[in-house]
Amino acid sequence: LYTPRALAGIADYSQKLRDELGVPVFPAPEHLVEDDFADGFHLCPDGAAKYSRWLADAHLRPWLRR
């Protein structure tokens, strides 16, 4: 759904957040499928649960262990 120019803008903005504010920026999960979304952008309850598990396993637990 995003053009190469839009993806480059997202990457640039994410890098600015990291550099200027020192905050982590998590990449979007790639394991969600169309049925996980109500309209292509907003997650359904099952999709939100999958996302939450991914966020916890991939990012929050490792961060908390540090």
Secondary structure, 3 states (H helix, E strand, C coil): CCCHHHHHHHHHHHHHHHHHHCCCCCCCCCCCCHHHECCCCCECHHHHHHHHHHHHHHHHHHHHHC
